[in-house]
Amino acid sequence: MTGPLAHGVELPADAPARRALWRMASLTPDEVSSTVLSYGLRPTGGTWREAALRERAAHHMETHLALRELRTLT
């Protein structure tokens, strides 16, 4: 496995930069156990997940989403 120096980049300062570095080393970071707490999220897409998030937002409820879920929303 190679580190930041092998790729000519600085040490990552935050989570997105660390995930980018893992991808650069051909490793897939965990996007299921990384969660995001959302409140008032009203995606515009037409899937049942997006409808459920709009419903939760209308009732002033927070929602924990996996990073992978968040990336699929419209």
Residue frames as qw, qx, qy, qz and C-alpha x, y, z in Angstrom:
[[0.000, 0.890, 0.455, 0.000, 0.00, 0.00, 0.00],
 [0.425, 0.309, -0.011, 0.851, 1.22, 3.50, -0.73],
 [0.227, -0.672, -0.471, 0.525, 0.79, 6.61, 1.36],
 [0.180, 0.944, 0.179, -0.210, 0.44, 10.34, 0.71],
 [0.236, -0.720, 0.455, 0.468, 4.15, 10.83, 0.02],
 [0.476, 0.020, 0.783, 0.399, 4.13, 8.22, -2.74],
 [0.316, 0.701, 0.604, 0.209, 1.35, 10.16, -4.48],
 [0.328, 0.205, 0.049, 0.921, 2.96, 13.56, -3.95],
 [0.312, -0.698, -0.334, -0.551, 0.11, 14.94, -1.84],
 [0.126, -0.446, 0.524, -0.715, -0.10, 16.43, 1.63],
 [0.059, -0.187, -0.927, 0.321, -1.56, 14.50, 4.54],
 [0.218, -0.569, -0.596, -0.523, -5.36, 14.77, 4.33],
 [0.039, -0.176, 0.411, -0.894, -6.89, 17.34, 6.65],
 [0.601, 0.029, 0.295, -0.743, -10.47, 16.07, 6.57],
 [0.674, 0.089, 0.718, -0.150, -12.59, 12.99, 5.88],
 [0.720, 0.658, 0.126, -0.183, -13.34, 13.73, 2.19],
 [0.265, 0.793, -0.546, -0.055, -9.63, 14.19, 1.50],
 [0.405, -0.361, 0.834, -0.103, -8.82, 10.93, 3.32],
 [0.763, 0.327, 0.527, -0.180, -11.42, 9.07, 1.25],
 [0.566, 0.793, -0.170, -0.148, -9.96, 10.57, -1.93],
 [0.019, -0.675, 0.737, -0.003, -6.49, 9.38, -0.90],
 [0.619, -0.068, 0.769, -0.146, -7.80, 5.85, -0.25],
 [0.750, 0.582, 0.265, -0.170, -9.36, 5.85, -3.73],
 [0.308, 0.834, -0.444, -0.114, -6.06, 7.07, -5.20],
 [0.187, -0.462, 0.865, -0.062, -4.45, 3.98, -3.68],
 [0.518, 0.029, -0.730, -0.445, -7.16, 1.78, -5.35],
 [0.138, -0.211, -0.883, 0.397, -8.97, 1.11, -2.07],
 [0.293, -0.565, -0.477, -0.606, -12.68, 1.70, -1.62],
 [0.062, -0.196, 0.565, -0.799, -13.51, 3.56, 1.59],
 [0.061, -0.403, -0.892, 0.195, -16.42, 2.41, 3.76],
 [0.189, -0.180, -0.172, -0.950, -19.49, 4.40, 2.73],
 [0.552, -0.433, -0.649, -0.293, -21.99, 2.32, 4.69],
 [0.571, -0.514, -0.509, 0.389, -20.91, 2.81, 8.30],
 [0.203, -0.059, -0.060, 0.975, -20.03, 6.48, 7.72],
 [0.008, 0.706, 0.708, 0.021, -23.24, 8.30, 8.59],
 [0.067, 0.241, 0.066, 0.966, -24.58, 11.78, 8.09],
 [0.005, 0.549, 0.696, -0.463, -27.18, 13.35, 10.38],
 [0.039, 0.289, 0.406, 0.866, -29.66, 15.40, 8.39],
 [0.060, 0.561, 0.624, -0.540, -32.52, 17.68, 9.40],
 [0.328, 0.730, 0.137, -0.583, -34.93, 19.35, 7.02],
 [0.167, -0.277, 0.749, 0.578, -33.51, 17.54, 3.99],
 [0.627, 0.517, 0.388, -0.435, -36.01, 17.73, 1.13],
 [0.284, -0.197, 0.724, 0.597, -34.60, 16.04, -1.97],
 [0.489, 0.402, -0.073, -0.770, -36.51, 16.65, -5.19],
 [0.183, 0.194, -0.901, -0.341, -36.23, 13.16, -6.68],
 [0.710, -0.096, -0.187, -0.673, -39.13, 10.75, -7.10],
 [0.516, 0.065, -0.848, 0.100, -37.90, 7.61, -5.31],
 [0.649, -0.614, -0.428, -0.135, -39.54, 6.29, -2.15],
 [0.641, -0.251, -0.300, 0.660, -36.39, 7.21, -0.20],
 [0.158, 0.188, 0.046, 0.968, -36.58, 10.82, -1.30],
 [0.448, -0.543, -0.393, -0.592, -40.31, 10.94, -0.55],
 [0.720, -0.486, -0.454, 0.200, -39.63, 9.50, 2.92],
 [0.475, -0.099, -0.197, 0.852, -37.01, 12.17, 3.61],
 [0.121, -0.371, -0.197, -0.899, -39.43, 14.92, 2.57],
 [0.626, -0.551, -0.464, -0.297, -42.07, 13.40, 4.88],
 [0.682, -0.365, -0.383, 0.505, -39.62, 13.28, 7.80],
 [0.268, 0.104, -0.037, 0.957, -38.60, 16.88, 7.12],
 [0.325, -0.501, -0.351, -0.721, -42.26, 17.95, 7.11],
 [0.729, -0.582, -0.343, -0.108, -42.61, 16.41, 10.58],
 [0.111, -0.862, 0.392, -0.303, -39.40, 18.03, 11.88],
 [0.932, -0.290, 0.212, 0.047, -37.60, 14.70, 12.26],
 [0.036, -0.732, 0.639, 0.232, -33.87, 14.14, 11.90],
 [0.967, 0.236, 0.008, -0.099, -32.55, 11.25, 9.83],
 [0.443, -0.568, 0.630, 0.292, -29.30, 9.29, 9.87],
 [0.809, 0.561, -0.062, -0.166, -28.14, 8.42, 6.37],
 [0.799, -0.181, 0.348, 0.456, -25.25, 6.31, 5.24],
 [0.080, -0.605, 0.350, 0.710, -22.84, 8.29, 3.09],
 [0.175, 0.063, 0.854, 0.487, -23.69, 5.94, 0.23],
 [0.127, 0.684, 0.716, -0.060, -27.41, 6.81, 0.58],
 [0.038, -0.801, -0.096, 0.590, -26.72, 10.53, 0.63],
 [0.144, -0.397, 0.580, 0.697, -24.82, 10.31, -2.64],
 [0.164, 0.288, 0.874, 0.356, -27.81, 8.69, -4.43],
 [0.116, 0.714, 0.550, -0.418, -30.28, 11.49, -3.65],
 [0.294, 0.467, 0.402, 0.731, -31.49, 13.98, -6.22]]
